[in-house]
């Protein structure tokens, strides 16, 4: 699976990029047919401390799965978005088996 990571209005360091790539690649263990994923990391302009946003779009045959989370750190936002995608993948697999 290819993972494309885009950081908007800041330069992400290698540690953050490797963390994001590692977490997103773990989705392959739940569903083998994942084509690729696009990750967008950006800083929200709100004054609150929860201003780090991670958006993850996973391409699978038929449609895409999407999760967006806003947290204090990019690592936390990525982790919670990947958790949400795991749930979406499980639901998608159940739907496929039901057909």
C-alpha angles and dihedrals in degrees: 000000000000118000117201113194121194124184115199119214095349140060114248116217123234093255092058093044093051091047092052093045092048093051095046092047089057088069087074089072090063099044126018097197097069108134100191146310139233119210122192119191118191142158116241115224094229118120094233122103091242093076103124112103128195119189118187125187116187118197115216129165109284100014146356131263118218136191130176123188133177119203143144094274135027090236092056092045091050093048094051092045091051089050089054091049091052088058092048091050091051091051091047092051091049090051091051092050091049093057 
